[in-house]
Amino acid sequence: MGLLVALTVYMLWLGHLIYILTSVDVNPLSPWFYLHILVQGYFYTGLFITGHDAMHGTVTGNRRINDLVGWISTLSFAFMSYDRLRKNHYLHHRFPGTEKDPDFNTRSNNFFIWWFRFMVRYTTWWQLLLMAVTFNILKIWFNEWVLVFFWIIPAFLGTFQLFFFGTYLPHKRPHEEHMGIHKARTQKKNHVWAMLSCYFFGYHLEHHEKPTVPWWKLYTVKN
């Protein structure tokens, strides 16, 4: 089932990306133009969360296939390193909300400062180089503005959504006592909003308590 969910998310991301690159005009006066950008950004979020589930081994029991799904998902997101992400994510779960947590900003609770440090930490020169090369290759077939609005901007929106609902809101200070050892809080119980906001990842305390539960089952362990 996990593999089927992962394949569905990937095909939605890829299918919609191909559609908007080939069939949707860059028209700032059209509401459909903005809707497609938002939808693609949402699919980018799902793509990364699929890679995240692979880090926890919840896509499939076959380790090689599981890691392959994670590698493909994070590579497709923005040429991100699956191994680098997995290593840092394990540290995040082991040392949440501390100086050893690579996802936590001990210097500032300011959203934009934290987000900038978060982006810098997970961005590599190889990633930027591959993005630049791919962009210039794709320009052979697609207008550069089409690529900017439908390929690049949705990826940034996905990153923003992941960070805001999956890192900043759950882990920002103050760390009240009820946040416990995981230094994590959780969204109120509203499964529709939890799915729309970040694929149930707002149920973040539940994820830290039971990291082997895949994203599409997190609602079952809420409270």
C-alpha positions as a printed Julia matrix, in Angstrom:
223×3 Matrix{Float64}:
  0.0    0.0     0.0
  2.84   2.39    0.84
  4.43   1.82   -2.54
  1.1    2.44   -4.28
  0.63   5.72   -2.37
  4.18   6.8    -3.25
  3.65   5.98   -6.93
  0.34   7.87   -6.96
  1.92  10.99   -5.44
  4.82  10.86   -7.88
  2.57  10.43  -10.92
  0.33  13.31   -9.81
  3.4   15.53   -9.51
  4.86  14.43  -12.84
  1.58  14.36  -14.74
  0.52  17.82  -13.65
  4.0   19.2   -14.3
  3.99  17.89  -17.88
  0.48  19.25  -18.39
  1.21  22.8   -17.22
  4.53  22.95  -19.06
  2.91  21.95  -22.32
 -0.67  23.22  -22.11
 -1.01  26.18  -19.73
 -0.12  29.74  -20.7
  1.7   32.18  -18.46
 -1.19  34.59  -17.99
 -1.18  36.69  -14.77
 -4.76  37.77  -15.51
 -6.09  34.22  -15.35
 -7.04  32.69  -11.97
 -6.27  29.25  -13.43
 -2.65  30.31  -13.87
 -2.28  30.83  -10.1
 -4.31  27.74   -9.25
 -1.99  25.53  -11.29
  1.05  27.02   -9.53
 -0.49  26.31   -6.12
 -1.51  22.78   -7.08
  1.96  22.0    -8.39
  3.48  23.42   -5.21
  1.22  21.09   -3.22
  2.36  18.13   -5.29
  5.98  19.15   -4.66
  5.22  18.96   -0.94
  3.84  15.46   -1.39
  6.91  14.5    -3.36
  9.22  15.51   -0.52
  7.06  13.81    2.11
  7.27  10.63    0.05
 11.04  10.91    0.28
 10.69  11.58    4.0
  8.66   8.4     4.48
 11.38   6.5     2.67
 13.89   7.81    5.22
 11.8    6.12    7.9
 11.47   2.93    5.85
  7.68   3.19    5.61
  7.22   3.1     1.82
  7.93  -0.62    1.52
  9.59  -3.35    3.55
 12.16  -3.88    0.79
 15.03  -1.61    1.8
 16.48  -1.24   -1.7
 13.15  -0.31   -3.24
 12.37   1.95   -0.29
 15.64   3.87   -0.69
 15.19   3.99   -4.48
 11.79   5.65   -4.04
 13.35   8.11   -1.59
 16.27   8.85   -3.9
 14.03   9.43   -6.93
 11.58  11.59   -4.95
 14.17  13.92   -3.43
 16.14  14.09   -6.67
 12.99  15.03   -8.57
 12.11  17.68   -5.99
 15.18  19.83   -6.68
 18.14  17.49   -7.08
 18.36  17.12   -3.31
 20.66  14.52   -1.76
 18.64  11.7    -0.21
 21.6   10.53    1.9
 22.25  14.04    3.23
 18.59  14.54    4.07
 18.31  11.16    5.77
 21.4   11.72    7.9
 20.17  15.12    9.11
 16.63  13.88    9.64
 17.83  11.12   11.94
 19.65  13.78   13.98
 16.46  15.84   14.08
 14.57  12.93   15.63
 17.38  12.07   18.01
 18.08  15.62   19.27
 14.88  17.64   18.61
 14.99  21.31   19.52
 18.64  21.3    20.56
 21.92  22.57   19.1
 22.49  19.11   17.62
 19.2   19.31   15.7
 20.07  20.44   12.12
 16.46  21.55   11.52
 16.26  23.76   14.6
 17.48  27.35   14.73
 18.87  28.04   18.18
 19.8   31.63   17.32
 16.46  33.08   16.36
 12.76  32.29   16.43
 12.19  34.65   13.49
 10.47  32.78   10.68
 12.45  34.24    7.78
 15.85  33.92    9.47
 15.09  30.33   10.38
 13.8   29.54    6.88
 16.9   31.09    5.28
 19.23  29.04    7.5
 17.11  25.97    6.75
 17.45  26.53    3.0
 21.19  27.19    3.19
 21.75  24.04    5.27
 20.08  21.79    2.7
 21.28  23.48   -0.49
 24.48  22.27   -2.16
 26.6   23.6    -5.02
 25.98  20.37   -6.94
 22.26  20.88   -6.55
 22.42  24.44   -7.88
 24.63  23.34  -10.77
 22.27  20.53  -11.77
 19.28  22.88  -11.54
 21.03  25.41  -13.78
 22.04  22.79  -16.35
 18.56  21.26  -16.4
 16.95  24.7   -16.75
 19.07  25.51  -19.79
 18.39  22.12  -21.37
 14.64  22.49  -20.83
 14.79  25.91  -22.49
 15.31  24.02  -25.76
 11.65  22.94  -25.6
  9.97  25.37  -23.19
  9.81  29.13  -22.76
 11.93  30.24  -19.8
  9.0   31.98  -18.1
  7.0   28.77  -18.29
  9.86  27.03  -16.48
 10.15  29.77  -13.87
  6.45  29.85  -13.0
  5.59  26.16  -13.35
  8.83  24.37  -12.43
 10.88  26.61  -10.12
  8.31  28.66   -8.18
  6.17  25.63   -7.2
  9.28  23.97   -5.76
  9.89  27.03   -3.58
  6.24  27.01   -2.51
  6.55  23.34   -1.58
  9.66  24.11    0.47
  7.83  26.96    2.2
  4.84  24.73    2.99
  7.05  21.94    4.33
  9.06  24.29    6.52
  6.13  26.29    7.88
  3.84  23.38    8.78
  6.45  20.66    9.29
  9.24  22.48   11.13
  8.49  26.03   12.21
  5.01  25.7    13.74
  5.7   22.35   15.46
  9.11  23.27   16.9
  9.26  27.04   17.37
  9.96  28.37   20.85
  8.83  28.71   23.56
  9.19  25.02   24.35
  6.43  24.61   26.88
  6.64  21.71   29.29
  3.77  19.87   27.61
  5.83  19.58   24.41
  7.83  16.85   26.15
 11.04  15.22   25.04
 10.25  15.65   21.33
 10.01  19.45   21.64
  7.07  19.24   19.25
  3.48  20.46   19.23
  0.66  19.32   16.98
 -2.22  20.76   14.98
 -5.75  20.64   16.3
 -7.73  17.67   15.12
 -9.1   18.56   11.7
 -8.14  15.88    9.21
 -9.21  17.84    6.14
 -7.08  20.85    7.06
 -4.23  18.58    8.17
 -4.2   16.94    4.73
 -4.48  20.21    2.81
 -1.91  22.06    4.89
  0.86  19.46    4.77
 -0.25  15.85    4.22
 -1.03  15.32    7.94
  2.49  16.45    8.83
  1.03  19.09   11.11
  0.29  16.15   13.41
  3.94  16.47   14.24
  4.03  15.28   17.82
  2.37  12.08   16.63
  5.04  11.7    13.97
  7.84  12.06   16.51
  6.17   9.6    18.86
  5.54   7.06   16.11
  7.98   7.75   13.24
  7.27   4.38   11.61
  3.68   5.4    10.81
  3.51   6.63    7.17
  2.1   10.08    6.42
 -1.17   8.72    5.06
 -1.86   6.93    8.37
 -0.83   9.72   10.76
 -4.47  10.78   11.22
 -5.19   7.38   12.81
 -2.83   8.08   15.73
 -3.92  11.67   16.34
 -4.44  12.06   20.11
